Amino acid sequence: MTVTPCAADELRTLFLFEHLTADQLDRLCREGYVESVEPGVLYREGEPATCFYVLIEGEVVLSRRVGNEDVETTRTSQPGVYAGAWQAYLGDRVPQLYIGTLTVTVPSRFYVLAATGLGAIMREWFPMAVHMLEGLFFGFHNTQVAIGQRERLLALGTLSAGLTHELNNPAAAAVRATASLRERVAGMRHKLEKIAGGRYDRATLETLIKLQEAAAEQAAKAPALSPMEASDREDAVGDWLDEHGIAGGWDLAPTFVAAGIDPDWLDRVIAVLDASGEPDPTILDGAIRWLNYTVETEQLMSEIEDSTTRVSSLVDAAKQYSQLDRAPNRVVDIHDLLESTLTMLTHKIGDGIRVVRDYDRSLPPVPVYAAELNQVWTNLIDNAVDAMEGRGTLTVRTAADGNRVLVEIGDSGPGIPAEIRGRIFDPFYTTKPFGQGTGLGLDISWRIVVNRHHGDIRVESAPGDTRFQVLLPLAPGGE
């Protein structure tokens, strides 16, 4: 590396300086210098931006860090191209860091100016231009922030509507089951009143209690039946009840069948009530109805338990999704985040889309900003669902990829045309109808994955098979 004084005549040959006055060129030469550089890295992304570089001759490559790799963004030998601390005129209002890595590929010469000198010259020579650039820079930044907030609010609105719907279903089921349970308990109290009145002797009462316990156990382990199987069994139980003089047997049959009670089981009731096989019809009728109340009560309590468990699961999923009570950065099982997002989007996904989970459960926990990463899953899944228009297959896959974790969100929609595939991560670019998308969903996702997590996000698409792939480093900072 060799430093030499610069010449105004040489600077004037560079397009960046060709319209400056002689005095301005002289000042640039007084405050700057020419540096000859051998091939290698001139500065690295993220380091303090101390100098502004203008290429006089040679070749340079500008690259950005994506995950564990440096991705080349520019390669040029054009004299006059510049890089480095070009945002120095903004001062300390923005972080003064190099936003890429500059590599010299052949012996090259640069005009070099300290960042402080560039900032002072810009403000003195071009005050109006500086104000306009500041307005453009911060205006664009504020617009991105505002629309990004709107994007998050839109997503929150969608999730809130879906969560409200999902919570309403089990809550309503629990209310209905509670009302029905109150009726059944009242019926059991009525039967208990008759029992207390001496209608049943001690031995019969003890037998009824044993049958009640057996019926409750049977209801707990009842198998799931197809509609055809249930109909056939209801016919058989209804016939049995009619044959034994039980009034309204066809109303009782569905409850018994749902509990796994069939005619053979009911024959045991007769055998227990009267060893001779000819029990008092009144006692048999009372016993059957008592058992029916028991079974209905068990079923209603199970329904209430299932409903409240579902509500609790939804609340836990919302808590996991929002990460409101967690540290912003922590080590998590990536599958927990995916599952909480799928739960939150259940209503949006709907019944017409089949969700396929292809998880590698052996993956280790990953250090992430969980709430932000959940926004990525929301954007990708939401886009996949929209692409399929309510019908298709949503595939969520995880796998190891070297020292990174791969999360893939796939859909069976029409695919992304090749001509726009390179633009989908651009801010404000959207294929959705006006008013239905901000064009920042994928841009935000890219920033969260690449800038925030030092990972990578890419897409592969063909008709019927579109896959967004997110790669996250297993070590903090992508090390």
LINTA-V386396 format. One record per residue. N is the residue number from 1. RES is the residue in one small letter. SS is DSSP state (h for helix, s for strand, l for the rest). PSI is psi in whole degrees, 0 to 359 (999 if undefined). D_CENTER is the distance of its C-alpha to the mean C-alpha in whole Angstrom. Layout:
BEGIN
n:N res:RES ss:SS psi:PSI d_center:D_CENTER
n:N res:RES ss:SS psi:PSI d_center:D_CENTER
END
This chain:
BEGIN
n:1 res:m ss:l psi:122 d_center:50
n:2 res:t ss:s psi:134 d_center:53
n:3 res:v ss:s psi:131 d_center:53
n:4 res:t ss:s psi:158 d_center:56
n:5 res:p ss:l psi:154 d_center:57
n:6 res:c ss:l psi:162 d_center:55
n:7 res:a ss:l psi:134 d_center:58
n:8 res:a ss:h psi:322 d_center:57
n:9 res:d ss:h psi:325 d_center:58
n:10 res:e ss:h psi:320 d_center:56
n:11 res:l ss:h psi:324 d_center:53
n:12 res:r ss:h psi:338 d_center:54
n:13 res:t ss:l psi:348 d_center:54
n:14 res:l ss:l psi:134 d_center:50
n:15 res:f ss:l psi:333 d_center:48
n:16 res:l ss:l psi:331 d_center:46
n:17 res:f ss:l psi:3 d_center:50
n:18 res:e ss:l psi:339 d_center:52
n:19 res:h ss:l psi:9 d_center:53
n:20 res:l ss:l psi:157 d_center:53
n:21 res:t ss:l psi:168 d_center:57
n:22 res:a ss:h psi:320 d_center:59
n:23 res:d ss:h psi:319 d_center:59
n:24 res:q ss:h psi:319 d_center:55
n:25 res:l ss:h psi:321 d_center:55
n:26 res:d ss:h psi:321 d_center:57
n:27 res:r ss:h psi:319 d_center:55
n:28 res:l ss:h psi:320 d_center:52
n:29 res:c ss:h psi:326 d_center:55
n:30 res:r ss:h psi:321 d_center:56
n:31 res:e ss:h psi:344 d_center:52
n:32 res:g ss:l psi:188 d_center:51
n:33 res:y ss:s psi:170 d_center:52
n:34 res:v ss:s psi:134 d_center:51
n:35 res:e ss:s psi:128 d_center:50
n:36 res:s ss:s psi:128 d_center:50
n:37 res:v ss:s psi:136 d_center:47
n:38 res:e ss:l psi:162 d_center:47
n:39 res:p ss:l psi:138 d_center:44
n:40 res:g ss:s psi:185 d_center:41
n:41 res:v ss:s psi:125 d_center:39
n:42 res:l ss:s psi:317 d_center:40
n:43 res:y ss:s psi:161 d_center:37
n:44 res:r ss:l psi:150 d_center:33
n:45 res:e ss:l psi:134 d_center:30
n:46 res:g ss:l psi:347 d_center:29
n:47 res:e ss:l psi:156 d_center:33
n:48 res:p ss:s psi:132 d_center:35
n:49 res:a ss:l psi:100 d_center:36
n:50 res:t ss:l psi:340 d_center:40
n:51 res:c ss:s psi:153 d_center:41
n:52 res:f ss:s psi:127 d_center:41
n:53 res:y ss:s psi:135 d_center:42
n:54 res:v ss:s psi:124 d_center:44
n:55 res:l ss:s psi:126 d_center:45
n:56 res:i ss:s psi:313 d_center:49
n:57 res:e ss:s psi:152 d_center:49
n:58 res:g ss:l psi:206 d_center:47
n:59 res:e ss:l psi:142 d_center:43
n:60 res:v ss:s psi:158 d_center:40
n:61 res:v ss:s psi:128 d_center:36
n:62 res:l ss:s psi:131 d_center:33
n:63 res:s ss:s psi:158 d_center:30
n:64 res:r ss:s psi:147 d_center:27
n:65 res:r ss:s psi:124 d_center:25
n:66 res:v ss:s psi:107 d_center:22
n:67 res:g ss:l psi:234 d_center:20
n:68 res:n ss:l psi:9 d_center:24
n:69 res:e ss:s psi:150 d_center:26
n:70 res:d ss:s psi:120 d_center:28
n:71 res:v ss:s psi:122 d_center:27
n:72 res:e ss:s psi:128 d_center:30
n:73 res:t ss:s psi:330 d_center:30
n:74 res:t ss:s psi:139 d_center:34
n:75 res:r ss:s psi:123 d_center:37
n:76 res:t ss:s psi:153 d_center:40
n:77 res:s ss:l psi:17 d_center:44
n:78 res:q ss:l psi:116 d_center:44
n:79 res:p ss:l psi:139 d_center:47
n:80 res:g ss:l psi:345 d_center:45
n:81 res:v ss:l psi:148 d_center:42
n:82 res:y ss:s psi:159 d_center:40
n:83 res:a ss:s psi:172 d_center:37
n:84 res:g ss:s psi:228 d_center:37
n:85 res:a ss:l psi:50 d_center:37
n:86 res:w ss:l psi:350 d_center:37
n:87 res:q ss:l psi:17 d_center:35
n:88 res:a ss:h psi:332 d_center:38
n:89 res:y ss:h psi:344 d_center:39
n:90 res:l ss:h psi:349 d_center:36
n:91 res:g ss:h psi:211 d_center:38
n:92 res:d ss:h psi:11 d_center:36
n:93 res:r ss:h psi:345 d_center:33
n:94 res:v ss:l psi:152 d_center:31
n:95 res:p ss:l psi:124 d_center:30
n:96 res:q ss:l psi:81 d_center:33
n:97 res:l ss:s psi:151 d_center:32
n:98 res:y ss:l psi:131 d_center:32
n:99 res:i ss:l psi:7 d_center:29
n:100 res:g ss:l psi:180 d_center:30
n:101 res:t ss:s psi:129 d_center:32
n:102 res:l ss:s psi:121 d_center:36
n:103 res:t ss:s psi:134 d_center:38
n:104 res:v ss:s psi:126 d_center:41
n:105 res:t ss:l psi:337 d_center:42
n:106 res:v ss:l psi:162 d_center:46
n:107 res:p ss:l psi:127 d_center:48
n:108 res:s ss:s psi:162 d_center:48
n:109 res:r ss:s psi:139 d_center:49
n:110 res:f ss:s psi:145 d_center:47
n:111 res:y ss:s psi:131 d_center:48
n:112 res:v ss:s psi:132 d_center:46
n:113 res:l ss:s psi:133 d_center:46
n:114 res:a ss:s psi:146 d_center:45
n:115 res:a ss:h psi:320 d_center:42
n:116 res:t ss:h psi:322 d_center:44
n:117 res:g ss:h psi:318 d_center:47
n:118 res:l ss:h psi:317 d_center:44
n:119 res:g ss:h psi:317 d_center:43
n:120 res:a ss:h psi:316 d_center:46
n:121 res:i ss:h psi:316 d_center:48
n:122 res:m ss:h psi:315 d_center:45
n:123 res:r ss:h psi:326 d_center:45
n:124 res:e ss:h psi:317 d_center:49
n:125 res:w ss:h psi:326 d_center:50
n:126 res:f ss:l psi:58 d_center:47
n:127 res:p ss:h psi:318 d_center:46
n:128 res:m ss:h psi:316 d_center:45
n:129 res:a ss:h psi:321 d_center:43
n:130 res:v ss:h psi:316 d_center:41
n:131 res:h ss:h psi:320 d_center:41
n:132 res:m ss:h psi:320 d_center:39
n:133 res:l ss:h psi:319 d_center:37
n:134 res:e ss:h psi:314 d_center:36
n:135 res:g ss:h psi:319 d_center:35
n:136 res:l ss:h psi:314 d_center:33
n:137 res:f ss:h psi:305 d_center:31
n:138 res:f ss:h psi:330 d_center:30
n:139 res:g ss:h psi:316 d_center:30
n:140 res:f ss:h psi:319 d_center:28
n:141 res:h ss:h psi:313 d_center:26
n:142 res:n ss:h psi:323 d_center:26
n:143 res:t ss:h psi:317 d_center:25
n:144 res:q ss:h psi:317 d_center:22
n:145 res:v ss:h psi:313 d_center:21
n:146 res:a ss:h psi:314 d_center:22
n:147 res:i ss:h psi:327 d_center:20
n:148 res:g ss:h psi:319 d_center:17
n:149 res:q ss:h psi:320 d_center:17
n:150 res:r ss:h psi:321 d_center:18
n:151 res:e ss:h psi:317 d_center:15
n:152 res:r ss:h psi:322 d_center:13
n:153 res:l ss:h psi:321 d_center:15
n:154 res:l ss:h psi:316 d_center:15
n:155 res:a ss:h psi:319 d_center:11
n:156 res:l ss:h psi:320 d_center:12
n:157 res:g ss:h psi:316 d_center:15
n:158 res:t ss:h psi:315 d_center:13
n:159 res:l ss:h psi:320 d_center:11
n:160 res:s ss:h psi:317 d_center:14
n:161 res:a ss:h psi:316 d_center:16
n:162 res:g ss:h psi:318 d_center:14
n:163 res:l ss:h psi:320 d_center:14
n:164 res:t ss:h psi:316 d_center:18
n:165 res:h ss:h psi:314 d_center:18
n:166 res:e ss:h psi:325 d_center:17
n:167 res:l ss:h psi:327 d_center:19
n:168 res:n ss:h psi:321 d_center:22
n:169 res:n ss:h psi:303 d_center:22
n:170 res:p ss:h psi:329 d_center:23
n:171 res:a ss:h psi:316 d_center:25
n:172 res:a ss:h psi:321 d_center:27
n:173 res:a ss:h psi:320 d_center:28
n:174 res:a ss:h psi:321 d_center:28
n:175 res:v ss:h psi:315 d_center:31
n:176 res:r ss:h psi:316 d_center:32
n:177 res:a ss:h psi:323 d_center:33
n:178 res:t ss:h psi:318 d_center:34
n:179 res:a ss:h psi:317 d_center:37
n:180 res:s ss:h psi:322 d_center:38
n:181 res:l ss:h psi:322 d_center:38
n:182 res:r ss:h psi:320 d_center:40
n:183 res:e ss:h psi:317 d_center:43
n:184 res:r ss:h psi:320 d_center:43
n:185 res:v ss:h psi:323 d_center:44
n:186 res:a ss:h psi:320 d_center:46
n:187 res:g ss:h psi:321 d_center:48
n:188 res:m ss:h psi:324 d_center:48
n:189 res:r ss:h psi:322 d_center:50
n:190 res:h ss:h psi:317 d_center:52
n:191 res:k ss:h psi:321 d_center:53
n:192 res:l ss:h psi:326 d_center:53
n:193 res:e ss:h psi:319 d_center:56
n:194 res:k ss:h psi:321 d_center:58
n:195 res:i ss:h psi:316 d_center:57
n:196 res:a ss:h psi:336 d_center:59
n:197 res:g ss:l psi:2 d_center:62
n:198 res:g ss:l psi:13 d_center:63
n:199 res:r ss:l psi:329 d_center:62
n:200 res:y ss:l psi:139 d_center:61
n:201 res:d ss:l psi:174 d_center:63
n:202 res:r ss:h psi:315 d_center:61
n:203 res:a ss:h psi:319 d_center:61
n:204 res:t ss:h psi:321 d_center:59
n:205 res:l ss:h psi:315 d_center:57
n:206 res:e ss:h psi:322 d_center:56
n:207 res:t ss:h psi:319 d_center:55
n:208 res:l ss:h psi:321 d_center:53
n:209 res:i ss:h psi:320 d_center:51
n:210 res:k ss:h psi:319 d_center:50
n:211 res:l ss:h psi:322 d_center:49
n:212 res:q ss:h psi:315 d_center:47
n:213 res:e ss:h psi:320 d_center:45
n:214 res:a ss:h psi:321 d_center:45
n:215 res:a ss:h psi:321 d_center:44
n:216 res:a ss:h psi:318 d_center:41
n:217 res:e ss:h psi:320 d_center:40
n:218 res:q ss:h psi:320 d_center:40
n:219 res:a ss:h psi:326 d_center:38
n:220 res:a ss:h psi:333 d_center:35
n:221 res:k ss:l psi:21 d_center:36
n:222 res:a ss:l psi:137 d_center:36
n:223 res:p ss:l psi:157 d_center:35
n:224 res:a ss:l psi:134 d_center:32
n:225 res:l ss:l psi:149 d_center:35
n:226 res:s ss:l psi:161 d_center:34
n:227 res:p ss:h psi:322 d_center:36
n:228 res:m ss:h psi:316 d_center:39
n:229 res:e ss:h psi:317 d_center:39
n:230 res:a ss:h psi:318 d_center:39
n:231 res:s ss:h psi:315 d_center:41
n:232 res:d ss:h psi:318 d_center:44
n:233 res:r ss:h psi:325 d_center:44
n:234 res:e ss:h psi:322 d_center:44
n:235 res:d ss:h psi:316 d_center:47
n:236 res:a ss:h psi:316 d_center:49
n:237 res:v ss:h psi:320 d_center:48
n:238 res:g ss:h psi:318 d_center:49
n:239 res:d ss:h psi:317 d_center:52
n:240 res:w ss:h psi:316 d_center:53
n:241 res:l ss:h psi:320 d_center:53
n:242 res:d ss:h psi:315 d_center:55
n:243 res:e ss:h psi:332 d_center:58
n:244 res:h ss:l psi:16 d_center:58
n:245 res:g ss:l psi:25 d_center:58
n:246 res:i ss:l psi:113 d_center:55
n:247 res:a ss:l psi:140 d_center:55
n:248 res:g ss:l psi:29 d_center:52
n:249 res:g ss:h psi:329 d_center:50
n:250 res:w ss:h psi:338 d_center:48
n:251 res:d ss:h psi:333 d_center:46
n:252 res:l ss:h psi:331 d_center:46
n:253 res:a ss:h psi:314 d_center:45
n:254 res:p ss:h psi:322 d_center:41
n:255 res:t ss:h psi:316 d_center:40
n:256 res:f ss:h psi:317 d_center:42
n:257 res:v ss:h psi:319 d_center:41
n:258 res:a ss:h psi:334 d_center:37
n:259 res:a ss:l psi:3 d_center:39
n:260 res:g ss:l psi:17 d_center:40
n:261 res:i ss:l psi:124 d_center:44
n:262 res:d ss:l psi:179 d_center:46
n:263 res:p ss:h psi:323 d_center:50
n:264 res:d ss:h psi:320 d_center:50
n:265 res:w ss:h psi:320 d_center:49
n:266 res:l ss:h psi:330 d_center:51
n:267 res:d ss:h psi:329 d_center:54
n:268 res:r ss:h psi:329 d_center:53
n:269 res:v ss:h psi:315 d_center:53
n:270 res:i ss:h psi:317 d_center:57
n:271 res:a ss:h psi:324 d_center:58
n:272 res:v ss:h psi:322 d_center:57
n:273 res:l ss:h psi:326 d_center:58
n:274 res:d ss:l psi:112 d_center:62
n:275 res:a ss:l psi:336 d_center:63
n:276 res:s ss:l psi:349 d_center:65
n:277 res:g ss:l psi:6 d_center:62
n:278 res:e ss:l psi:69 d_center:64
n:279 res:p ss:l psi:159 d_center:62
n:280 res:d ss:l psi:125 d_center:63
n:281 res:p ss:h psi:325 d_center:61
n:282 res:t ss:h psi:317 d_center:60
n:283 res:i ss:h psi:319 d_center:59
n:284 res:l ss:h psi:315 d_center:57
n:285 res:d ss:h psi:315 d_center:56
n:286 res:g ss:h psi:319 d_center:55
n:287 res:a ss:h psi:316 d_center:53
n:288 res:i ss:h psi:316 d_center:51
n:289 res:r ss:h psi:325 d_center:50
n:290 res:w ss:h psi:315 d_center:49
n:291 res:l ss:h psi:324 d_center:47
n:292 res:n ss:h psi:318 d_center:45
n:293 res:y ss:h psi:317 d_center:44
n:294 res:t ss:h psi:312 d_center:43
n:295 res:v ss:h psi:315 d_center:41
n:296 res:e ss:h psi:319 d_center:39
n:297 res:t ss:h psi:316 d_center:39
n:298 res:e ss:h psi:317 d_center:37
n:299 res:q ss:h psi:319 d_center:35
n:300 res:l ss:h psi:321 d_center:34
n:301 res:m ss:h psi:323 d_center:33
n:302 res:s ss:h psi:321 d_center:31
n:303 res:e ss:h psi:319 d_center:29
n:304 res:i ss:h psi:318 d_center:29
n:305 res:e ss:h psi:314 d_center:28
n:306 res:d ss:h psi:318 d_center:25
n:307 res:s ss:h psi:313 d_center:24
n:308 res:t ss:h psi:327 d_center:24
n:309 res:t ss:h psi:319 d_center:22
n:310 res:r ss:h psi:317 d_center:19
n:311 res:v ss:h psi:314 d_center:19
n:312 res:s ss:h psi:319 d_center:19
n:313 res:s ss:h psi:319 d_center:16
n:314 res:l ss:h psi:319 d_center:14
n:315 res:v ss:h psi:318 d_center:16
n:316 res:d ss:h psi:320 d_center:15
n:317 res:a ss:h psi:318 d_center:11
n:318 res:a ss:h psi:321 d_center:11
n:319 res:k ss:h psi:317 d_center:13
n:320 res:q ss:h psi:320 d_center:11
n:321 res:y ss:h psi:311 d_center:8
n:322 res:s ss:h psi:333 d_center:10
n:323 res:q ss:l psi:33 d_center:12
n:324 res:l ss:l psi:331 d_center:15
n:325 res:d ss:l psi:19 d_center:18
n:326 res:r ss:l psi:161 d_center:17
n:327 res:a ss:l psi:147 d_center:18
n:328 res:p ss:l psi:327 d_center:16
n:329 res:n ss:l psi:123 d_center:16
n:330 res:r ss:s psi:167 d_center:17
n:331 res:v ss:s psi:125 d_center:17
n:332 res:v ss:s psi:161 d_center:14
n:333 res:d ss:l psi:117 d_center:13
n:334 res:i ss:h psi:334 d_center:10
n:335 res:h ss:h psi:328 d_center:10
n:336 res:d ss:h psi:319 d_center:10
n:337 res:l ss:h psi:317 d_center:6
n:338 res:l ss:h psi:317 d_center:5
n:339 res:e ss:h psi:320 d_center:8
n:340 res:s ss:h psi:323 d_center:7
n:341 res:t ss:h psi:317 d_center:4
n:342 res:l ss:h psi:320 d_center:6
n:343 res:t ss:h psi:316 d_center:9
n:344 res:m ss:h psi:332 d_center:8
n:345 res:l ss:l psi:12 d_center:8
n:346 res:t ss:h psi:314 d_center:11
n:347 res:h ss:h psi:321 d_center:14
n:348 res:k ss:h psi:320 d_center:12
n:349 res:i ss:h psi:315 d_center:12
n:350 res:g ss:l psi:178 d_center:16
n:351 res:d ss:l psi:342 d_center:19
n:352 res:g ss:l psi:353 d_center:19
n:353 res:i ss:s psi:127 d_center:16
n:354 res:r ss:s psi:129 d_center:17
n:355 res:v ss:s psi:122 d_center:14
n:356 res:v ss:s psi:124 d_center:15
n:357 res:r ss:s psi:117 d_center:14
n:358 res:d ss:s psi:80 d_center:15
n:359 res:y ss:l psi:139 d_center:15
n:360 res:d ss:l psi:96 d_center:17
n:361 res:r ss:l psi:354 d_center:18
n:362 res:s ss:l psi:355 d_center:20
n:363 res:l ss:l psi:139 d_center:18
n:364 res:p ss:l psi:163 d_center:19
n:365 res:p ss:l psi:155 d_center:17
n:366 res:v ss:s psi:138 d_center:15
n:367 res:p ss:s psi:116 d_center:16
n:368 res:v ss:s psi:165 d_center:13
n:369 res:y ss:l psi:94 d_center:13
n:370 res:a ss:h psi:313 d_center:10
n:371 res:a ss:h psi:321 d_center:9
n:372 res:e ss:h psi:321 d_center:9
n:373 res:l ss:h psi:327 d_center:7
n:374 res:n ss:h psi:329 d_center:4
n:375 res:q ss:h psi:325 d_center:6
n:376 res:v ss:h psi:311 d_center:6
n:377 res:w ss:h psi:320 d_center:3
n:378 res:t ss:h psi:313 d_center:4
n:379 res:n ss:h psi:315 d_center:7
n:380 res:l ss:h psi:317 d_center:8
n:381 res:i ss:h psi:319 d_center:7
n:382 res:d ss:h psi:316 d_center:9
n:383 res:n ss:h psi:320 d_center:11
n:384 res:a ss:h psi:317 d_center:12
n:385 res:v ss:h psi:316 d_center:13
n:386 res:d ss:h psi:320 d_center:15
n:387 res:a ss:h psi:326 d_center:17
n:388 res:m ss:h psi:351 d_center:18
n:389 res:e ss:l psi:43 d_center:19
n:390 res:g ss:l psi:356 d_center:18
n:391 res:r ss:l psi:126 d_center:20
n:392 res:g ss:s psi:200 d_center:19
n:393 res:t ss:s psi:125 d_center:17
n:394 res:l ss:s psi:121 d_center:13
n:395 res:t ss:s psi:127 d_center:13
n:396 res:v ss:s psi:115 d_center:10
n:397 res:r ss:s psi:143 d_center:13
n:398 res:t ss:s psi:149 d_center:13
n:399 res:a ss:s psi:164 d_center:17
n:400 res:a ss:s psi:145 d_center:19
n:401 res:d ss:s psi:83 d_center:20
n:402 res:g ss:l psi:235 d_center:23
n:403 res:n ss:l psi:26 d_center:22
n:404 res:r ss:s psi:162 d_center:19
n:405 res:v ss:s psi:132 d_center:16
n:406 res:l ss:s psi:128 d_center:14
n:407 res:v ss:s psi:124 d_center:11
n:408 res:e ss:s psi:126 d_center:12
n:409 res:i ss:s psi:112 d_center:10
n:410 res:g ss:s psi:152 d_center:13
n:411 res:d ss:s psi:160 d_center:15
n:412 res:s ss:l psi:28 d_center:18
n:413 res:g ss:l psi:191 d_center:19
n:414 res:p ss:l psi:348 d_center:22
n:415 res:g ss:l psi:170 d_center:21
n:416 res:i ss:l psi:122 d_center:21
n:417 res:p ss:l psi:142 d_center:25
n:418 res:a ss:h psi:326 d_center:26
n:419 res:e ss:h psi:341 d_center:28
n:420 res:i ss:h psi:358 d_center:25
n:421 res:r ss:h psi:326 d_center:22
n:422 res:g ss:l psi:353 d_center:23
n:423 res:r ss:l psi:354 d_center:23
n:424 res:i ss:l psi:337 d_center:19
n:425 res:f ss:l psi:1 d_center:18
n:426 res:d ss:l psi:140 d_center:21
n:427 res:p ss:l psi:140 d_center:20
n:428 res:f ss:l psi:3 d_center:21
n:429 res:y ss:l psi:127 d_center:21
n:430 res:t ss:l psi:148 d_center:20
n:431 res:t ss:l psi:359 d_center:21
n:432 res:k ss:l psi:156 d_center:20
n:433 res:p ss:l psi:155 d_center:23
n:434 res:f ss:l psi:131 d_center:25
n:435 res:g ss:l psi:352 d_center:23
n:436 res:q ss:l psi:354 d_center:20
n:437 res:g ss:l psi:146 d_center:18
n:438 res:t ss:l psi:343 d_center:19
n:439 res:g ss:l psi:13 d_center:18
n:440 res:l ss:l psi:354 d_center:16
n:441 res:g ss:h psi:309 d_center:13
n:442 res:l ss:h psi:328 d_center:13
n:443 res:d ss:h psi:315 d_center:16
n:444 res:i ss:h psi:317 d_center:13
n:445 res:s ss:h psi:317 d_center:11
n:446 res:w ss:h psi:316 d_center:14
n:447 res:r ss:h psi:319 d_center:16
n:448 res:i ss:h psi:316 d_center:13
n:449 res:v ss:h psi:311 d_center:13
n:450 res:v ss:h psi:305 d_center:17
n:451 res:n ss:h psi:318 d_center:18
n:452 res:r ss:h psi:320 d_center:16
n:453 res:h ss:l psi:359 d_center:16
n:454 res:h ss:l psi:38 d_center:19
n:455 res:g ss:l psi:204 d_center:17
n:456 res:d ss:s psi:150 d_center:17
n:457 res:i ss:s psi:133 d_center:15
n:458 res:r ss:s psi:171 d_center:17
n:459 res:v ss:s psi:141 d_center:17
n:460 res:e ss:s psi:132 d_center:19
n:461 res:s ss:s psi:137 d_center:20
n:462 res:a ss:s psi:158 d_center:23
n:463 res:p ss:l psi:124 d_center:24
n:464 res:g ss:l psi:358 d_center:22
n:465 res:d ss:s psi:91 d_center:20
n:466 res:t ss:s psi:131 d_center:17
n:467 res:r ss:s psi:120 d_center:15
n:468 res:f ss:s psi:126 d_center:13
n:469 res:q ss:s psi:124 d_center:13
n:470 res:v ss:s psi:126 d_center:12
n:471 res:l ss:s psi:124 d_center:15
n:472 res:l ss:s psi:132 d_center:15
n:473 res:p ss:s psi:145 d_center:18
n:474 res:l ss:l psi:339 d_center:19
n:475 res:a ss:l psi:149 d_center:21
n:476 res:p ss:h psi:139 d_center:21
n:477 res:g ss:h psi:11 d_center:22
n:478 res:g ss:h psi:24 d_center:21
n:479 res:e ss:l psi:999 d_center:25
END
